[in-house]
Amino acid sequence: MRKSGPKGVRTQAAMTLVEVVFALAISGLAIAGIVGGYLFAVSSAERSALSQAAGSRALERLEQVRAASWQVSSSPPVDLLQQTNFPTEVVTLDLPWAGTNVTVATNFTQITQISTNPPLRRIHIDCVWSFNGDQVLTNSIETCRAPDQ
């Protein structure tokens, strides 16, 4: 675009090299921020899905333990709700979109006596797993149980 300057001299309006460099730098920073945000969102979504899967596996183990027979009113009494009946188990946290990267977790079961009169036991499950190989995370679930349930 041509303009008339002072005293009738024609000048051209254009962007200088410095303006172009600054525009490219600002655009590069914006794109880097968008890509960084996207990578953070993907990592957070994967961690959240693994945490939910670990919670489900811990709940699954809790239901197995709660299903154990513990009957003090029968003759003879039946007590399968013992720590030795539920050893440590290694489970897979299934993520269908994760490809060949399989995340494994370890379920630890603790059964402790809270009281004998009335009989009451505490069941505690820890599902321990790692995220990206450097963070060790634990999902825990706990309940109490009485006999003859």
Residue pairs with C-beta under 8 A, 6 or more apart in sequence:
1 12
1 13
2 10
2 11
2 12
3 10
3 11
3 12
3 13
4 10
4 11
5 11
15 23
43 132
46 95
46 98
46 131
47 131
49 95
50 93
50 95
50 103
50 129
50 131
51 137
51 139
53 93
53 94
53 95
53 103
54 93
54 105
54 127
54 129
54 137
54 139
55 127
55 139
55 141
57 91
57 93
57 105
57 107
57 127
58 107
58 125
58 126
58 127
58 139
58 140
58 141
59 125
59 141
61 86
61 89
61 107
61 109
61 125
61 127
62 123
62 125
62 141
62 143
64 86
65 81
65 86
65 109
65 111
65 123
65 125
66 123
66 143
66 145
66 149
68 80
68 81
68 85
68 86
69 78
69 79
69 80
69 81
70 78
70 79
70 80
70 81
70 121
70 145
70 147
70 148
70 149
71 77
71 78
71 79
71 147
71 148
72 79
72 119
72 147
72 148
73 147
73 148
81 111
81 121
81 145
82 111
83 109
83 110
83 111
86 109
86 111
87 109
88 106
88 107
88 108
88 109
89 106
89 107
90 104
90 105
90 106
90 107
91 104
91 105
91 106
91 107
91 127
92 102
92 103
92 104
92 105
93 103
93 104
93 105
93 129
95 101
95 103
103 129
103 130
103 131
104 129
105 127
105 128
105 129
106 127
106 128
106 129
107 125
107 126
107 127
108 125
108 126
108 127
108 128
109 123
109 124
109 125
110 122
110 123
110 124
110 125
110 126
111 121
111 122
111 123
111 124
112 121
112 122
112 124
113 119
113 120
113 121
113 122
114 120
114 121
114 122
114 144
118 146
119 146
119 147
120 144
120 145
120 146
121 144
121 145
121 146
122 142
122 143
122 144
123 142
123 143
123 144
123 145
124 140
124 141
124 142
125 140
125 141
125 142
126 138
126 139
126 140
127 138
127 139
127 140
128 136
128 137
128 138
129 136
129 137
129 138
129 139
130 136
130 137
131 137
